[in-house]
């Protein structure tokens, strides 16, 4: 099975999350490893979900981790040119759910390690390929890995999310909140007898609009923070004054913004509205909390990536989406490179695809990165040649 057929095989597996079923992808990796004698480790999360690891020892004590997730979002209801689980090849592209996000990057990382193993090549640093479950929902796989490897040394981390082959040094944080306003029901013809939770929610939404401006911060290369109310639900029926109304807010953050400070600020402002009699009661529930991560571009892993790509030191980027790096590296203590062949604009879209040339370039990119990282002492000049775009 060649490199393209292997990616095709992964794309033909439905690992939509929910429910995930990532162990089906793990089994494809297991079968490949058994064919080639490559040692592996499987960590079961439940009967249908797992993490998969391959580790190659290196010449030094440094440890490099290459990480990608096995789950995808659902195919959605939009129309696909080809079946979302066909792995169809057309016009130099391979189509399917996860082609960009991120089975192409996942396969490329694995194949880079496999190539080293099959040629008995020992990398300068020890290297682990980690395929996780659950990134699209709750990062359950990354959390399980951290729980099992709490004291594990990781000197650098590479995440194969879609970057269109750009060198990405960080991503925004994501904070999802559910805010509920409470009231009291009454007959719709006697609104004065009740407390209208929808009316109160309008005041809360206005408050969030003010906070959006007040709290906005910009940090290059990640861009600006943002706040958007994305869902609303409330009411009983037309002739009943509603006693409950809930919204969801999607907040994206950049350093040095703190999610806990945002929640504390919001709570203080809502408490003030209660004290002033503007709202009756409220609650805040955190649905998702992923910190931003940002790596200094002077770190070895970023410098090596730029040399391999033949890029100038200024060519590094940030992305708006979050990654498993927010769980594996929540305090940005581990130098982290985000790099993959997929196009982030195609992620979660119908007719998702990846360029076969970009996919094959990424296999060699990851291989060169593995073979260069840990090779140099600090300050030692590199002999890595820039490869450019081919």
JOQUIVEN-V744885 format. One record per residue. NEAR is the number of other C-alpha atoms within 10 Angstrom. Layout:
# JOQUIVEN-V744885
near->NEAR
near->NEAR
This chain:
# JOQUIVEN-V744885
near->8
near->8
near->14
near->17
near->11
near->18
near->23
near->23
near->15
near->27
near->26
near->19
near->22
near->25
near->26
near->19
near->19
near->13
near->16
near->24
near->22
near->28
near->26
near->18
near->26
near->26
near->14
near->14
near->20
near->21
near->12
near->15
near->15
near->11
near->8
near->12
near->12
near->17
near->13
near->16
near->13
near->16
near->17
near->16
near->15
near->9
near->8
near->13
near->24
near->26
near->25
near->25
near->21
near->22
near->19
near->21
near->15
near->19
near->12
near->12
near->13
near->18
near->22
near->26
near->23
near->26
near->26
near->30
near->29
near->35
near->32
near->28
near->21
near->19
near->21
near->12
near->7
near->9
near->12
near->16
near->12
near->16
near->16
near->25
near->20
near->18
near->25
near->17
near->17
near->12
near->7
near->11
near->18
near->24
near->26
near->31
near->35
near->36
near->33
near->32
near->34
near->27
near->31
near->34
near->33
near->30
near->25
near->27
near->29
near->23
near->23
near->20
near->24
near->20
near->14
near->16
near->17
near->11
near->8
near->9
near->13
near->16
near->24
near->21
near->23
near->22
near->25
near->22
near->23
near->26
near->28
near->29
near->34
near->27
near->23
near->20
near->15
near->17
near->21
near->20
near->27
near->26
near->18
near->18
near->18
near->15
near->10
near->11
near->10
near->10
near->8
near->10
near->13
near->18
near->19
near->23
near->21
near->24
near->24
near->29
near->31
near->27
near->22
near->19
near->21
near->20
near->22
near->28
near->25
near->31
near->28
near->29
near->26
near->25
near->22
near->20
near->19
near->18
near->19
near->23
near->25
near->22
near->21
near->16
near->20
near->18
near->14
near->15
near->10
near->12
near->16
near->11
near->13
near->17
near->20
near->25
near->26
near->23
near->16
near->22
near->23
near->14
near->16
near->23
near->16
near->11
near->15
near->19
near->14
near->11
near->16
near->16
near->12
near->9
near->15
near->15
near->16
near->15
near->15
near->13
near->17
near->23
near->17
near->15
near->22
near->18
near->20
near->15
near->16
near->10
near->11
near->15
near->11
near->17
near->17
near->12
near->9
near->9
near->13
near->18
near->26
near->25
near->19
near->23
near->23
near->20
near->19
near->20
near->20
near->18
near->20
near->25
near->30
near->27
near->18
near->10
near->19
near->14
near->19
near->11
near->10
near->16
near->16
near->12
near->14
near->17
near->15
near->12
near->16
near->20
near->17
near->13
near->18
near->14
near->11
near->10
near->10
near->15
near->24
near->18
near->17
near->21
near->12
near->16
near->12
near->13
near->13
near->14
near->17
near->22
near->27
near->30
near->27
near->26
near->18
near->14
near->22
near->11
near->15
near->18
near->25
near->25
near->19
near->21
near->25
near->23
near->19
near->20
near->20
near->16
near->17
near->10
near->12
near->8
near->12
near->19
near->18
near->21
near->18
near->19
near->14
near->21
near->29
near->25
near->27
near->22
near->22
near->20
near->20
near->16
near->13
near->17
near->14
near->19
near->23
near->27
near->26
near->26
near->23
near->35
near->31
near->30
near->22
near->19
near->13
near->18
near->21
near->17
near->20
near->21
near->20
near->25
near->27
near->27
near->22
near->21
near->13
near->21
near->27
near->18
near->19
near->25
near->24
near->17
near->22
near->25
near->21
near->17
near->21
near->27
near->18
near->21
near->23
near->24
near->16
near->13
near->9
near->8
near->6
near->8
near->8
near->13
near->9
near->16
near->11
near->14
near->14
near->11
near->10
near->7
